[in-house]
Amino acid sequence: MSRIRFLVLVVLAVLPVLSPAHAHELGKIQVYANFLKDGTYRIDVPIDPEHLTPGDFGGPAGETRHGAIARLTPEVEGQYGKFLRNFVDGATVSFDGKPVEPQVEIAPPDKDAPPGRTTLRLHGPIPGGAHAFTWVETQRLGSYPLVLQNEGDESAEWGWLEGGRQSPPFSLSKAVVPPTRWQVVKLYLKLGFTHIVPEGPDHILFVLGIFLLSRRVKPILQQVTAFTVAHTLTLGLSIYGVVSLPPSIVEPLIALSIVFVAVENILTPELKPSRIALVFAFGLLHGLGFAGVLSQLGLPRSEFLTALLSFNLGVEAGQLTVISIAFLLVGLPFRSQIWYRRRVVVPASFLIAAVGLYWSVQRVFF
């Protein structure tokens, strides 16, 4: 009996020494990775007060290898600062075997979470065309659960990982993987082009109005360039939320810009320098119309600028196509005729003005 008592005393004496090393074993830390349909990933690591001893893991977090932890309060830093920094420095997020650099923050509080819970969040865009996700955490966490889910899937995939071990590859669904850069370029070039030809009759009439007033190619291209620069400017500013006008205002004004250009063609026999400034001003207006289209189509977060520039190039290609067809069918065979203005420019401008006026009334009252 004395030997048994001695063994019990030894165990009781050793346990306090061992417990700090294993204080966060077996599920004390959990990692939840979600892959969203907007083409982003989000990895949440909830930490509850009973999981970590503040004295062991609190203190200044400093800079992690991915930068400072956003929204880190002094209170949370005092409790878990060192742990958060070490956890972030030890985490590797990879897609198809290639590490990515996540943004790191403390997630906004969840009203349904237990009192005192802090959630570390790593997030960012999923690389275009990615197929699989892997995760590694090199810190000594013992065994911890990793839960993975594609947005829209009914169930999640989960398993236990040992600290330092890489997770098995997790297959991403097509619904959450953004397109590659080349796929974005092709898609938004096409969307920009088709928004002019054949789906943009108002923009086609405006471009034809630009074409009719001059018999020479250079002034036409100068006007088109001014128009493109202007609508690119407001399109970008609108998409980034700097400027905004509701469609109920933009669409009638676009129709009125068609009327204005057509009427000027009738009243002004020759192109004036002020025409380029006027076209630029109307281009600013049309850019807001393009922004309304893009807001409906959406822009991939991982290739935002690529999509924006590709759409603009598609629009420009559509405009040049309209001018090229008009030049081949009307300008090239008839522009040298003395009756060109009387029989082509004026009647066509009257027709364009009438259609633009009809659209203006329709878009205001119907």
C-alpha positions as CSV (number, residue, x, y, z in Angstrom):
1,M,0.0,0.0,0.0
2,S,2.9,2.4,0.7
3,R,4.2,1.8,-2.8
4,I,0.8,2.8,-4.3
5,R,0.6,5.9,-2.2
6,F,4.1,6.8,-3.3
7,L,3.2,6.4,-7.0
8,V,0.1,8.6,-6.5
9,L,2.1,11.3,-4.9
10,V,4.6,11.1,-7.8
11,V,1.8,11.5,-10.4
12,L,0.3,14.4,-8.5
13,A,3.6,16.1,-8.3
14,V,4.4,15.6,-12.1
15,L,1.0,16.7,-13.4
16,P,1.3,20.4,-12.7
17,V,4.7,20.4,-14.5
18,L,3.2,18.6,-17.6
19,S,-0.1,20.5,-17.8
20,P,1.2,23.9,-19.2
21,A,2.8,22.0,-22.1
22,H,-0.5,20.4,-23.0
23,A,-2.9,23.2,-21.9
24,H,-4.2,23.6,-25.5
25,E,-4.2,20.0,-26.7
26,L,-7.1,18.1,-28.1
27,G,-9.4,20.7,-29.5
28,K,-8.5,23.7,-27.4
29,I,-7.8,25.5,-30.7
30,Q,-10.1,25.0,-33.7
31,V,-9.5,26.2,-37.3
32,Y,-12.5,26.8,-39.6
33,A,-11.7,27.4,-43.3
34,N,-14.5,28.7,-45.6
35,F,-14.3,29.2,-49.3
36,L,-16.8,31.8,-50.5
37,K,-18.6,32.3,-53.8
38,D,-17.2,35.8,-54.2
39,G,-13.8,34.2,-54.8
40,T,-12.4,34.7,-51.4
41,Y,-11.3,32.5,-48.5
42,R,-11.8,33.1,-44.7
43,I,-10.0,31.1,-42.0
44,D,-11.3,31.7,-38.5
45,V,-9.6,30.6,-35.3
46,P,-11.8,31.2,-32.3
47,I,-10.1,31.5,-28.9
48,D,-12.0,31.3,-25.6
49,P,-10.6,32.5,-22.3
50,E,-10.4,29.0,-20.8
51,H,-8.3,27.7,-23.8
52,L,-5.1,29.7,-23.1
53,T,-3.5,30.9,-20.0
54,P,-3.0,34.7,-20.4
55,G,0.3,34.7,-18.4
56,D,1.8,32.3,-21.0
57,F,0.5,33.8,-24.2
58,G,-0.3,37.5,-23.5
59,G,1.9,40.5,-24.3
60,P,2.8,42.7,-27.2
61,A,2.0,41.0,-30.5
62,G,4.2,43.3,-32.6
63,E,4.4,42.7,-36.4
64,T,3.7,39.3,-37.8
65,R,5.3,38.2,-41.1
66,H,2.1,39.3,-42.8
67,G,2.0,42.7,-41.0
68,A,0.2,44.0,-38.0
69,I,-3.0,42.3,-36.8
70,A,-5.9,44.6,-37.7
71,R,-8.5,45.5,-35.0
72,L,-6.3,44.1,-32.2
73,T,-7.4,45.8,-29.0
74,P,-5.0,46.3,-26.0
75,E,-7.2,44.0,-23.9
76,V,-7.0,41.1,-26.4
77,E,-3.3,41.8,-27.0
78,G,-2.7,41.6,-23.2
79,Q,-4.4,38.2,-23.1
80,Y,-3.2,36.5,-26.3
81,G,-0.8,38.9,-28.1
82,K,2.2,36.5,-28.2
83,F,0.1,33.5,-29.2
84,L,-1.6,35.4,-32.0
85,R,1.7,36.6,-33.4
86,N,3.3,33.1,-33.2
87,F,0.2,31.5,-34.7
88,V,0.1,33.8,-37.7
89,D,3.9,33.4,-38.2
90,G,3.5,29.6,-38.1
91,A,0.5,29.4,-40.5
92,T,0.9,28.7,-44.2
93,V,-2.1,29.1,-46.5
94,S,-1.6,27.4,-49.9
95,F,-3.6,26.8,-53.1
96,D,-2.3,24.1,-55.4
97,G,0.9,24.0,-53.4
98,K,1.7,27.7,-53.7
99,P,1.6,29.8,-50.5
100,V,-0.4,33.0,-50.5
101,E,-0.2,36.0,-48.2
102,P,-3.4,36.5,-46.2
103,Q,-4.7,39.6,-44.5
104,V,-4.8,39.1,-40.7
105,E,-7.3,40.7,-38.4
106,I,-9.4,40.1,-35.3
107,A,-12.9,39.3,-36.6
108,P,-15.8,41.5,-35.7
109,P,-17.6,40.2,-32.5
110,D,-20.3,37.7,-33.0
111,K,-23.4,38.3,-30.9
112,D,-24.0,34.5,-30.7
113,A,-20.5,33.7,-29.6
114,P,-19.7,32.8,-25.9
115,P,-18.6,35.7,-23.7
116,G,-15.0,36.6,-24.0
117,R,-14.4,34.8,-27.3
118,T,-11.8,36.3,-29.6
119,T,-11.6,35.1,-33.3
120,L,-8.4,35.5,-35.3
121,R,-9.2,35.7,-39.0
122,L,-6.9,35.1,-42.0
123,H,-8.5,36.0,-45.4
124,G,-7.9,37.0,-48.9
125,P,-8.7,36.2,-52.6
126,I,-8.6,32.7,-53.9
127,P,-6.1,32.6,-56.8
128,G,-7.7,32.3,-60.2
129,G,-8.2,28.7,-61.4
130,A,-7.1,27.1,-58.1
131,H,-8.2,23.5,-57.4
132,A,-7.1,22.6,-53.9
133,F,-6.3,24.2,-50.5
134,T,-3.8,23.1,-47.9
135,W,-3.0,24.4,-44.5
136,V,0.0,24.1,-42.2
137,E,0.5,25.4,-38.6
138,T,4.0,24.9,-37.3
139,Q,3.2,26.0,-33.7
140,R,2.9,23.2,-31.1
141,L,-0.8,23.0,-30.8
142,G,-1.1,19.3,-30.2
143,S,-4.1,17.8,-32.0
144,Y,-6.7,20.3,-33.3
145,P,-9.7,20.1,-35.6
146,L,-9.6,21.6,-39.1
147,V,-13.0,22.2,-40.6
148,L,-13.3,23.1,-44.3
149,Q,-16.3,24.0,-46.3
150,N,-17.2,25.4,-49.7
151,E,-20.0,28.0,-49.6
152,G,-23.2,26.4,-50.8
153,D,-22.2,22.8,-49.8
154,E,-24.5,21.2,-47.3
155,S,-21.8,19.6,-45.2
156,A,-18.3,20.4,-44.1
157,E,-15.2,18.3,-44.2
158,W,-13.3,18.0,-41.0
159,G,-10.4,16.1,-39.4
160,W,-7.8,16.3,-36.7
161,L,-4.3,17.6,-37.4
162,E,-1.1,17.5,-35.4
163,G,0.8,20.7,-35.0
164,G,3.3,21.0,-37.8
165,R,1.5,18.6,-40.1
166,Q,0.1,19.7,-43.5
167,S,-3.5,19.1,-44.1
168,P,-4.6,16.8,-47.0
169,P,-5.6,18.8,-50.1
170,F,-9.1,20.0,-49.9
171,S,-10.9,20.3,-53.3
172,L,-12.5,23.6,-54.1
173,S,-15.8,23.7,-55.8
174,K,-16.2,25.5,-59.2
175,A,-18.6,27.9,-57.5
176,V,-15.9,29.4,-55.3
177,V,-12.9,29.5,-57.7
178,P,-12.5,32.8,-59.5
179,P,-11.4,32.6,-63.2
180,T,-7.7,33.0,-64.2
181,R,-6.4,36.4,-65.4
182,W,-6.6,35.3,-69.0
183,Q,-10.2,34.1,-68.5
184,V,-11.1,37.4,-66.9
185,V,-9.5,39.3,-69.9
186,K,-11.5,37.3,-72.4
187,L,-14.7,37.5,-70.5
188,Y,-14.7,41.2,-69.9
189,L,-13.4,42.1,-73.4
190,K,-16.4,40.3,-74.7
191,L,-18.8,42.0,-72.2
192,G,-17.5,45.4,-73.1
193,F,-17.7,44.8,-76.8
194,T,-21.2,43.3,-76.7
195,H,-22.4,46.2,-74.5
196,I,-21.8,48.4,-77.5
197,V,-22.5,45.9,-80.4
198,P,-25.3,44.8,-80.4
199,E,-26.7,45.6,-76.9
200,G,-26.0,49.3,-76.8
201,P,-28.2,51.1,-79.3
202,D,-27.9,54.4,-77.4
203,H,-24.1,54.3,-77.4
204,I,-24.1,53.3,-81.1
205,L,-26.2,56.3,-82.0
206,F,-23.9,58.6,-80.0
207,V,-20.9,57.2,-81.8
208,L,-22.6,57.6,-85.2
209,G,-23.4,61.2,-84.2
210,I,-19.7,61.7,-83.6
211,F,-18.9,60.2,-87.0
212,L,-21.3,62.2,-89.1
213,L,-20.0,65.7,-88.5
214,S,-16.5,65.1,-90.0
215,R,-15.4,63.7,-93.3
216,R,-11.9,63.0,-92.1
217,V,-10.7,60.1,-90.0
218,K,-8.4,62.0,-87.7
219,P,-11.0,64.3,-86.1
220,I,-13.3,61.3,-85.7
221,L,-10.6,59.3,-83.8
222,Q,-9.8,62.4,-81.7
223,Q,-13.4,62.5,-80.6
224,V,-13.6,58.8,-79.9
225,T,-10.4,59.0,-77.9
226,A,-11.8,61.9,-75.8
227,F,-15.0,59.9,-75.3
228,T,-13.0,56.8,-74.2
229,V,-10.8,58.7,-71.8
230,A,-13.8,60.3,-70.2
231,H,-15.9,57.2,-69.7
232,T,-12.9,55.3,-68.5
233,L,-12.4,58.0,-65.8
234,T,-15.9,58.0,-64.5
235,L,-16.3,54.3,-64.8
236,G,-13.3,53.7,-62.6
237,L,-14.3,56.4,-60.1
238,S,-17.9,55.0,-59.9
239,I,-16.7,51.4,-59.5
240,Y,-14.5,52.5,-56.6
241,G,-17.4,54.4,-55.0
242,V,-15.9,57.9,-55.5
243,V,-18.8,59.2,-57.7
244,S,-22.3,57.9,-58.2
245,L,-25.6,58.8,-59.8
246,P,-28.8,56.8,-59.9
247,P,-29.8,55.2,-63.3
248,S,-33.0,57.3,-63.2
249,I,-30.8,60.4,-63.8
250,V,-28.0,58.9,-65.9
251,E,-30.1,57.1,-68.5
252,P,-32.3,60.1,-69.5
253,L,-29.2,62.3,-69.7
254,I,-27.4,59.8,-71.9
255,A,-30.4,60.0,-74.3
256,L,-30.3,63.8,-74.2
257,S,-26.6,63.7,-75.1
258,I,-27.5,61.8,-78.2
259,V,-30.1,64.5,-79.1
260,F,-27.5,67.3,-78.4
261,V,-24.8,65.8,-80.7
262,A,-27.3,65.1,-83.5
263,V,-28.8,68.7,-83.3
264,E,-25.3,70.1,-83.4
265,N,-24.6,68.1,-86.6
266,I,-27.6,69.8,-88.2
267,L,-26.8,73.3,-87.1
268,T,-23.0,73.2,-87.5
269,P,-21.6,72.6,-90.9
270,E,-18.0,72.1,-89.8
271,L,-16.3,70.5,-86.8
272,K,-15.2,73.0,-84.2
273,P,-12.5,72.5,-81.5
274,S,-15.1,72.8,-78.8
275,R,-16.7,69.6,-80.1
276,I,-13.9,67.5,-78.5
277,A,-14.6,69.1,-75.1
278,L,-18.3,68.5,-75.5
279,V,-17.7,64.8,-76.4
280,F,-15.4,64.5,-73.4
281,A,-18.1,65.9,-71.1
282,F,-20.7,63.4,-72.5
283,G,-18.2,60.6,-72.1
284,L,-18.1,61.3,-68.4
285,L,-21.8,60.8,-68.4
286,H,-21.7,57.6,-70.4
287,G,-19.1,56.2,-68.1
288,L,-21.6,56.3,-65.3
289,G,-23.9,54.3,-67.5
290,F,-21.2,51.7,-68.0
291,A,-20.7,51.6,-64.3
292,G,-24.3,50.6,-63.8
293,V,-23.8,47.7,-66.1
294,L,-20.7,46.5,-64.4
295,S,-22.3,46.8,-61.0
296,Q,-24.9,44.3,-62.2
297,L,-22.4,42.0,-63.8
298,G,-20.0,42.2,-60.9
299,L,-16.2,42.3,-60.9
300,P,-14.0,39.5,-59.6
301,R,-12.2,40.7,-56.4
302,S,-9.0,38.8,-57.3
303,E,-8.7,40.5,-60.7
304,F,-10.6,43.7,-60.2
305,L,-8.4,46.1,-62.2
306,T,-7.9,43.5,-65.0
307,A,-11.6,43.1,-65.4
308,L,-12.1,46.9,-65.4
309,L,-9.5,47.6,-68.0
310,S,-10.6,44.7,-70.2
311,F,-14.2,45.9,-70.2
312,N,-13.0,49.4,-71.3
313,L,-10.9,47.9,-74.1
314,G,-14.0,45.9,-75.2
315,V,-16.1,49.1,-75.2
316,E,-13.4,50.8,-77.3
317,A,-13.3,47.9,-79.7
318,G,-17.1,48.1,-80.1
319,Q,-17.0,51.9,-80.8
320,L,-14.3,51.5,-83.4
321,T,-16.2,48.7,-85.0
322,V,-19.3,51.0,-85.3
323,I,-17.2,53.7,-86.9
324,S,-15.4,51.3,-89.2
325,I,-18.7,49.9,-90.5
326,A,-20.1,53.5,-90.9
327,F,-16.9,54.6,-92.7
328,L,-17.0,51.6,-95.1
329,L,-20.7,51.8,-95.9
330,V,-21.2,55.6,-96.0
331,G,-18.0,57.6,-95.5
332,L,-15.7,56.0,-98.0
333,P,-18.1,55.9,-101.0
334,F,-20.0,59.2,-100.4
335,R,-17.9,61.6,-98.2
336,S,-16.4,63.4,-101.3
337,Q,-19.8,64.1,-102.8
338,I,-21.0,67.7,-102.6
339,W,-24.4,66.4,-101.5
340,Y,-23.0,64.3,-98.7
341,R,-24.0,66.7,-95.9
342,R,-27.5,67.5,-97.4
343,R,-28.5,63.9,-98.2
344,V,-26.6,61.9,-95.5
345,V,-25.5,64.0,-92.5
346,V,-28.6,66.1,-92.0
347,P,-31.3,63.4,-92.5
348,A,-29.3,60.8,-90.4
349,S,-28.9,63.4,-87.7
350,F,-32.6,64.2,-87.7
351,L,-33.3,60.5,-87.3
352,I,-30.8,60.1,-84.4
353,A,-32.2,63.2,-82.6
354,A,-35.7,61.9,-82.9
355,V,-34.8,58.5,-81.5
356,G,-32.8,60.2,-78.7
357,L,-35.7,62.5,-77.8
358,Y,-38.1,59.5,-77.7
359,W,-35.7,57.6,-75.3
360,S,-35.4,60.7,-73.1
361,V,-39.2,61.0,-72.7
362,Q,-39.5,57.2,-72.2
363,R,-36.8,57.0,-69.6
364,V,-38.3,59.9,-67.6
365,F,-42.0,59.0,-67.7
366,F,-42.1,55.3,-68.3
